[in-house]
Amino acid sequence: MVPGMHHGTLAPASHSNPRQTDTDGVQVVARTPAYAEVRILCGDGHPLTIGTVRLTHDSWCWEHNDGEQSSPISATRLVAAKALADYHRAYKPQRARASMRDLLEAARCR
């Protein structure tokens, strides 16, 4: 076992703070010791939930919101969450957010 890494259980610090954010803007929100929600931080700083990671047969796998899933790929939750974020960034087009002004203009034109 590698020091500082948790293999299927939450690290003690996770009990007091179930949300971890890495330097790539990937946020992991633990729901149970074997299940967590994965978010990425958008350019405006708001988190976007992209899927979940779960422990299966002593390894972590991910599931994107669109239903795409990985096989068990990692001994750690964070590595699986980063793999999900990489998948999302590579294969899911980013929707441009409309401004409130644009939304109001579109509603007025209907």
OpenMM code with the backbone's topology and positions (N, CA, C; nanometers):
from openmm import Vec3, app, unit

residues = "MET VAL PRO GLY MET HIS HIS GLY THR LEU ALA PRO ALA SER HIS SER ASN PRO ARG GLN THR ASP THR ASP GLY VAL GLN VAL VAL ALA ARG THR PRO ALA TYR ALA GLU VAL ARG ILE LEU CYS GLY ASP GLY HIS PRO LEU THR ILE GLY THR VAL ARG LEU THR HIS ASP SER TRP CYS TRP GLU HIS ASN ASP GLY GLU GLN SER SER PRO ILE SER ALA THR ARG LEU VAL ALA ALA LYS ALA LEU ALA ASP TYR HIS ARG ALA TYR LYS PRO GLN ARG ALA ARG ALA SER MET ARG ASP LEU LEU GLU ALA ALA ARG CYS ARG".split()
positions = [
    Vec3(0.0840, -0.1172, 0.0000),
    Vec3(0.0000, 0.0000, 0.0000),
    Vec3(0.0888, 0.1239, 0.0000),
    Vec3(0.0537, 0.2232, -0.0808),
    Vec3(0.1304, 0.3459, -0.0908),
    Vec3(0.0864, 0.4407, 0.0196),
    Vec3(0.1796, 0.4988, 0.0976),
    Vec3(0.1413, 0.5912, 0.2041),
    Vec3(0.0634, 0.7097, 0.1477),
    Vec3(-0.0395, 0.7497, 0.2197),
    Vec3(-0.1192, 0.8645, 0.1806),
    Vec3(-0.2304, 0.8333, 0.0823),
    Vec3(-0.2315, 0.7127, 0.0262),
    Vec3(-0.3370, 0.6757, -0.0680),
    Vec3(-0.4350, 0.5844, 0.0025),
    Vec3(-0.5600, 0.6013, -0.0285),
    Vec3(-0.6601, 0.5146, 0.0308),
    Vec3(-0.7048, 0.4145, -0.0737),
    Vec3(-0.7167, 0.2924, -0.0314),
    Vec3(-0.7537, 0.1849, -0.1229),
    Vec3(-0.8898, 0.1301, -0.0826),
    Vec3(-0.9935, 0.2002, -0.1290),
    Vec3(-1.1283, 0.1512, -0.1030),
    Vec3(-1.1932, 0.2105, 0.0201),
    Vec3(-1.1213, 0.2872, 0.0960),
    Vec3(-1.1809, 0.3528, 0.2117),
    Vec3(-1.1443, 0.4995, 0.2083),
    Vec3(-1.2150, 0.5777, 0.2832),
    Vec3(-1.1863, 0.7198, 0.2897),
    Vec3(-1.0678, 0.7442, 0.3804),
    Vec3(-0.9836, 0.8365, 0.3436),
    Vec3(-0.8762, 0.8790, 0.4325),
    Vec3(-0.9389, 0.9498, 0.5512),
    Vec3(-0.8772, 0.9465, 0.6674),
    Vec3(-0.9364, 1.0095, 0.7848),
    Vec3(-0.9782, 1.1538, 0.7626),
    Vec3(-0.9034, 1.2317, 0.6867),
    Vec3(-0.9408, 1.3709, 0.6623),
    Vec3(-1.0707, 1.3813, 0.5847),
    Vec3(-1.1057, 1.2782, 0.5074),
    Vec3(-1.2277, 1.2823, 0.4282),
    Vec3(-1.3527, 1.2798, 0.5142),
    Vec3(-1.3422, 1.2295, 0.6352),
    Vec3(-1.4595, 1.2274, 0.7216),
    Vec3(-1.5011, 1.3676, 0.7607),
    Vec3(-1.4026, 1.4561, 0.7819),
    Vec3(-1.4363, 1.5920, 0.8181),
    Vec3(-1.4623, 1.6787, 0.6960),
    Vec3(-1.4036, 1.6455, 0.5818),
    Vec3(-1.4235, 1.7200, 0.4593),
    Vec3(-1.4410, 1.6225, 0.3438),
    Vec3(-1.5655, 1.5841, 0.3126),
    Vec3(-1.5870, 1.4831, 0.2095),
    Vec3(-1.5660, 1.5347, 0.0674),
    Vec3(-1.5219, 1.6595, 0.0512),
    Vec3(-1.5010, 1.7160, -0.0812),
    Vec3(-1.3528, 1.7432, -0.1022),
    Vec3(-1.2977, 1.6876, -0.2095),
    Vec3(-1.1583, 1.7103, -0.2457),
    Vec3(-1.1570, 1.7784, -0.3819),
    Vec3(-1.0695, 1.8761, -0.4005),
    Vec3(-1.0510, 1.9386, -0.5309),
    Vec3(-0.9036, 1.9312, -0.5653),
    Vec3(-0.8730, 1.8819, -0.6847),
    Vec3(-0.7324, 1.8740, -0.7240),
    Vec3(-0.6951, 1.9974, -0.8057),
    Vec3(-0.5711, 2.0039, -0.8470),
    Vec3(-0.5217, 2.1211, -0.9188),
    Vec3(-0.5784, 2.1325, -1.0598),
    Vec3(-0.6365, 2.0264, -1.1145),
    Vec3(-0.6969, 2.0299, -1.2474),
    Vec3(-0.8438, 2.0711, -1.2428),
    Vec3(-0.8926, 2.1105, -1.1260),
    Vec3(-1.0322, 2.1508, -1.1140),
    Vec3(-1.1284, 2.0340, -1.1066),
    Vec3(-1.0798, 1.9169, -1.0674),
    Vec3(-1.1658, 1.8005, -1.0504),
    Vec3(-1.2044, 1.7937, -0.9029),
    Vec3(-1.3328, 1.7910, -0.8785),
    Vec3(-1.3846, 1.7884, -0.7417),
    Vec3(-1.4487, 1.6521, -0.7169),
    Vec3(-1.4127, 1.5883, -0.6055),
    Vec3(-1.4682, 1.4588, -0.5681),
    Vec3(-1.5469, 1.4790, -0.4389),
    Vec3(-1.6756, 1.4461, -0.4431),
    Vec3(-1.7613, 1.4618, -0.3265),
    Vec3(-1.8040, 1.3224, -0.2811),
    Vec3(-1.7474, 1.2776, -0.1693),
    Vec3(-1.7765, 1.1433, -0.1185),
    Vec3(-1.9198, 1.1365, -0.0685),
    Vec3(-1.9915, 1.0355, -0.1117),
    Vec3(-2.1275, 1.0096, -0.0638),
    Vec3(-2.1283, 0.8917, 0.0329),
    Vec3(-2.0460, 0.7924, 0.0035),
    Vec3(-2.0232, 0.6771, 0.0912),
    Vec3(-1.8753, 0.6415, 0.0748),
    Vec3(-1.8224, 0.5496, 0.1544),
    Vec3(-1.6824, 0.5094, 0.1351),
    Vec3(-1.6546, 0.4474, -0.0022),
    Vec3(-1.7567, 0.3974, -0.0701),
    Vec3(-1.7361, 0.3305, -0.1982),
    Vec3(-1.8039, 0.4016, -0.3155),
    Vec3(-1.8476, 0.5265, -0.2968),
    Vec3(-1.9215, 0.5971, -0.4019),
    Vec3(-1.9002, 0.7469, -0.3857),
    Vec3(-1.8728, 0.8158, -0.4964),
    Vec3(-1.8515, 0.9605, -0.4901),
    Vec3(-1.8998, 1.0263, -0.6188),
    Vec3(-1.9430, 1.1499, -0.6051),
    Vec3(-1.9838, 1.2331, -0.7173),
    Vec3(-1.8600, 1.3053, -0.7692),
    Vec3(-1.8509, 1.3221, -0.9012),
    Vec3(-1.7363, 1.3911, -0.9609),
    Vec3(-1.7860, 1.5168, -1.0309),
    Vec3(-1.7182, 1.6273, -1.0010),
    Vec3(-1.7504, 1.7564, -1.0618),
    Vec3(-1.6231, 1.8159, -1.1200),
    Vec3(-1.6410, 1.9000, -1.2213),
    Vec3(-1.5286, 1.9791, -1.2707),
    Vec3(-1.5665, 2.1253, -1.2554),
    Vec3(-1.4662, 2.2066, -1.2329),
    Vec3(-1.4910, 2.3496, -1.2192),
    Vec3(-1.4894, 2.4126, -1.3576),
    Vec3(-1.5962, 2.4841, -1.3890),
    Vec3(-1.6085, 2.5511, -1.5177),
    Vec3(-1.5272, 2.6802, -1.5154),
    Vec3(-1.5145, 2.7423, -1.6289),
    Vec3(-1.4394, 2.8662, -1.6400),
    Vec3(-1.4907, 2.9759, -1.5487),
    Vec3(-1.6214, 2.9730, -1.5193),
    Vec3(-1.6779, 3.0754, -1.4311),
    Vec3(-1.6650, 3.0379, -1.2838),
    Vec3(-1.5994, 2.9237, -1.2556),
    Vec3(-1.5773, 2.8815, -1.1178),
    Vec3(-1.6869, 2.7962, -1.0584),
    Vec3(-1.7958, 2.7761, -1.1319),
    Vec3(-1.9048, 2.6932, -1.0823),
    Vec3(-1.8782, 2.5465, -1.1126),
    Vec3(-1.9102, 2.4566, -1.0186),
    Vec3(-1.8886, 2.3139, -1.0440),
    Vec3(-1.9982, 2.2552, -1.1325),
    Vec3(-1.9597, 2.1630, -1.2179),
    Vec3(-2.0514, 2.0914, -1.3053),
    Vec3(-2.0370, 1.9434, -1.2741),
    Vec3(-2.1457, 1.8781, -1.2320),
    Vec3(-2.1418, 1.7348, -1.2031),
    Vec3(-2.1369, 1.6592, -1.3348),
    Vec3(-2.0337, 1.5747, -1.3514),
    Vec3(-2.0171, 1.5007, -1.4769),
    Vec3(-2.0401, 1.3515, -1.4611),
    Vec3(-2.0480, 1.3024, -1.3380),
    Vec3(-2.0706, 1.1597, -1.3174),
    Vec3(-2.0306, 1.1163, -1.1782),
    Vec3(-2.0017, 0.9868, -1.1666),
    Vec3(-1.9678, 0.9288, -1.0366),
    Vec3(-1.8521, 0.8306, -1.0514),
    Vec3(-1.7906, 0.7995, -0.9380),
    Vec3(-1.6930, 0.6914, -0.9303),
    Vec3(-1.7398, 0.5970, -0.8203),
    Vec3(-1.7088, 0.4682, -0.8377),
    Vec3(-1.7492, 0.3700, -0.7364),
    Vec3(-1.6452, 0.2597, -0.7273),
    Vec3(-1.6407, 0.2002, -0.6100),
    Vec3(-1.5488, 0.0912, -0.5834),
    Vec3(-1.6135, -0.0399, -0.6251),
    Vec3(-1.5453, -0.1138, -0.7121),
    Vec3(-1.5943, -0.2422, -0.7612),
    Vec3(-1.4787, -0.3413, -0.7606),
    Vec3(-1.4917, -0.4485, -0.6850),
    Vec3(-1.3881, -0.5526, -0.6809),
    Vec3(-1.2497, -0.4945, -0.6497),
    Vec3(-1.2430, -0.4107, -0.5479),
    Vec3(-1.1176, -0.3517, -0.4997),
    Vec3(-1.0527, -0.2510, -0.5948),
    Vec3(-1.1236, -0.2076, -0.6984),
    Vec3(-1.0738, -0.1034, -0.7879),
    Vec3(-1.1859, -0.0044, -0.8153),
    Vec3(-1.1460, 0.1175, -0.8476),
    Vec3(-1.2431, 0.2231, -0.8754),
    Vec3(-1.2726, 0.2310, -1.0245),
    Vec3(-1.3984, 0.2546, -1.0583),
    Vec3(-1.4395, 0.2764, -1.1963),
    Vec3(-1.5252, 0.4027, -1.2006),
    Vec3(-1.5504, 0.4541, -1.3195),
    Vec3(-1.6313, 0.5749, -1.3316),
    Vec3(-1.7522, 0.5519, -1.4197),
    Vec3(-1.8533, 0.6385, -1.4021),
    Vec3(-1.9714, 0.6395, -1.4886),
    Vec3(-2.0056, 0.7842, -1.5191),
    Vec3(-2.0065, 0.8168, -1.6486),
    Vec3(-2.0409, 0.9520, -1.6927),
    Vec3(-2.1922, 0.9698, -1.6857),
    Vec3(-2.2366, 1.0925, -1.6778),
    Vec3(-2.3809, 1.1205, -1.6741),
    Vec3(-2.4551, 1.0674, -1.7958),
    Vec3(-2.3865, 1.0516, -1.9086),
    Vec3(-2.4520, 1.0006, -2.0293),
    Vec3(-2.4639, 0.8483, -2.0298),
    Vec3(-2.4125, 0.7815, -1.9245),
    Vec3(-2.4231, 0.6361, -1.9145),
    Vec3(-2.2965, 0.5615, -1.9515),
    Vec3(-2.2006, 0.6283, -2.0159),
    Vec3(-2.0737, 0.5629, -2.0500),
    Vec3(-2.0015, 0.5229, -1.9216),
    Vec3(-1.9422, 0.4036, -1.9208),
    Vec3(-1.8772, 0.3513, -1.8005),
    Vec3(-1.7379, 0.2984, -1.8332),
    Vec3(-1.6534, 0.2992, -1.7321),
    Vec3(-1.5224, 0.2360, -1.7465),
    Vec3(-1.5256, 0.1025, -1.6741),
    Vec3(-1.4298, 0.0184, -1.7054),
    Vec3(-1.4075, -0.0998, -1.6239),
    Vec3(-1.3301, -0.0532, -1.5005),
    Vec3(-1.3134, -0.1371, -1.3994),
    Vec3(-1.2310, -0.0964, -1.2851),
    Vec3(-1.0906, -0.0599, -1.3341),
    Vec3(-1.0458, 0.0620, -1.3023),
    Vec3(-0.9221, 0.1131, -1.3616),
    Vec3(-0.8180, 0.1614, -1.2617),
    Vec3(-0.8561, 0.1815, -1.1357),
    Vec3(-0.7634, 0.2484, -1.0450),
    Vec3(-0.7773, 0.1970, -0.9029),
    Vec3(-0.6670, 0.2036, -0.8301),
    Vec3(-0.6701, 0.1690, -0.6882),
    Vec3(-0.7190, 0.2856, -0.6036),
    Vec3(-0.7284, 0.4050, -0.6636),
    Vec3(-0.7726, 0.5221, -0.5866),
    Vec3(-0.8911, 0.5914, -0.6524),
    Vec3(-0.9706, 0.6505, -0.5694),
    Vec3(-1.0893, 0.7240, -0.6131),
    Vec3(-1.0503, 0.8451, -0.6974),
    Vec3(-0.9476, 0.9187, -0.6558),
    Vec3(-0.9098, 1.0406, -0.7259),
    Vec3(-0.8575, 1.0120, -0.8666),
    Vec3(-0.7805, 0.9072, -0.8843),
    Vec3(-0.7307, 0.8730, -1.0178),
    Vec3(-0.8477, 0.8378, -1.1099),
    Vec3(-0.9457, 0.7649, -1.0595),
    Vec3(-1.0638, 0.7322, -1.1397),
    Vec3(-1.1425, 0.8591, -1.1730),
    Vec3(-1.1536, 0.9513, -1.0775),
    Vec3(-1.2247, 1.0774, -1.1013),
    Vec3(-1.1543, 1.1595, -1.2084),
    Vec3(-1.0214, 1.1621, -1.2050),
    Vec3(-0.9456, 1.2350, -1.3071),
    Vec3(-0.9643, 1.1711, -1.4445),
    Vec3(-0.9706, 1.0380, -1.4495),
    Vec3(-0.9939, 0.9689, -1.5766),
    Vec3(-1.1315, 1.0057, -1.6317),
    Vec3(-1.2313, 1.0153, -1.5458),
    Vec3(-1.3649, 1.0580, -1.5887),
    Vec3(-1.3594, 1.2007, -1.6426),
    Vec3(-1.2898, 1.2895, -1.5734),
    Vec3(-1.2780, 1.4281, -1.6196),
    Vec3(-1.2074, 1.4345, -1.7547),
    Vec3(-1.1030, 1.3534, -1.7721),
    Vec3(-1.0327, 1.3490, -1.9009),
    Vec3(-1.1264, 1.3029, -2.0114),
    Vec3(-1.2053, 1.1988, -1.9841),
    Vec3(-1.3033, 1.1500, -2.0815),
    Vec3(-1.4018, 1.2608, -2.1163),
    Vec3(-1.4559, 1.3265, -2.0153),
    Vec3(-1.5548, 1.4320, -2.0376),
    Vec3(-1.4961, 1.5447, -2.1232),
    Vec3(-1.3766, 1.5883, -2.0879),
    Vec3(-1.3150, 1.7000, -2.1614),
    Vec3(-1.2814, 1.6620, -2.3059),
    Vec3(-1.2477, 1.5360, -2.3280),
    Vec3(-1.2089, 1.4916, -2.4620),
    Vec3(-1.3279, 1.4634, -2.5531),
    Vec3(-1.4382, 1.4128, -2.4968),
    Vec3(-1.5461, 1.3630, -2.5818),
    Vec3(-1.6800, 1.4342, -2.5683),
    Vec3(-1.6934, 1.5240, -2.4751),
    Vec3(-1.8217, 1.5918, -2.4567),
    Vec3(-1.8067, 1.7391, -2.4927),
    Vec3(-1.8746, 1.7815, -2.5983),
    Vec3(-1.8612, 1.9218, -2.6382),
    Vec3(-1.9124, 2.0143, -2.5283),
    Vec3(-1.8412, 2.1238, -2.5113),
    Vec3(-1.8817, 2.2210, -2.4102),
    Vec3(-1.9914, 2.3091, -2.4674),
    Vec3(-2.1002, 2.3158, -2.3950),
    Vec3(-2.2103, 2.4012, -2.4373),
    Vec3(-2.1791, 2.5447, -2.3962),
    Vec3(-2.2004, 2.6345, -2.4881),
    Vec3(-2.1827, 2.7757, -2.4542),
    Vec3(-2.3005, 2.8190, -2.3681),
    Vec3(-2.2699, 2.8869, -2.2614),
    Vec3(-2.3763, 2.9363, -2.1748),
    Vec3(-2.4282, 3.0686, -2.2286),
    Vec3(-2.5584, 3.0775, -2.2395),
    Vec3(-2.6198, 3.2013, -2.2863),
    Vec3(-2.6281, 3.2991, -2.1704),
    Vec3(-2.6087, 3.4255, -2.2031),
    Vec3(-2.6219, 3.5282, -2.1002),
    Vec3(-2.7699, 3.5491, -2.0694),
    Vec3(-2.7969, 3.6091, -1.9565),
    Vec3(-2.9351, 3.6379, -1.9195),
    Vec3(-2.9982, 3.7288, -2.0246),
    Vec3(-2.9220, 3.8208, -2.0778),
    Vec3(-2.9727, 3.9120, -2.1815),
    Vec3(-3.0158, 3.8332, -2.3050),
    Vec3(-2.9307, 3.7369, -2.3465),
    Vec3(-2.9650, 3.6538, -2.4630),
    Vec3(-3.0900, 3.5708, -2.4386),
    Vec3(-3.1024, 3.5142, -2.3175),
    Vec3(-3.2201, 3.4353, -2.2828),
    Vec3(-3.3470, 3.5190, -2.2857),
    Vec3(-3.3396, 3.6383, -2.2307),
    Vec3(-3.4566, 3.7271, -2.2307),
    Vec3(-3.4930, 3.7703, -2.3726),
    Vec3(-3.3931, 3.7980, -2.4529),
    Vec3(-3.4174, 3.8371, -2.5924),
    Vec3(-3.4834, 3.7224, -2.6696),
    Vec3(-3.4356, 3.6003, -2.6486),
    Vec3(-3.4935, 3.4836, -2.7165),
    Vec3(-3.6385, 3.4628, -2.6726),
    Vec3(-3.6668, 3.4809, -2.5436),
    Vec3(-3.8036, 3.4630, -2.4937),
    Vec3(-3.8957, 3.5716, -2.5488),
    Vec3(-3.8452, 3.6926, -2.5656),
    Vec3(-3.9266, 3.8037, -2.6168),
    Vec3(-3.9608, 3.7841, -2.7627),
    Vec3(-3.8720, 3.7175, -2.8376),
    Vec3(-3.8931, 3.6991, -2.9812),
    Vec3(-3.9905, 3.5857, -3.0131),
    Vec3(-4.0296, 3.5082, -2.9169),
    Vec3(-4.1207, 3.3955, -2.9436),
    Vec3(-4.2620, 3.4390, -2.9574),
] * unit.nanometer
topology = app.Topology()
chain = topology.addChain("A")
for resn in residues:
    res = topology.addResidue(resn, chain)
    for name in ("N", "CA", "C"):
        topology.addAtom(name, app.Element.getBySymbol(name[0]), res)
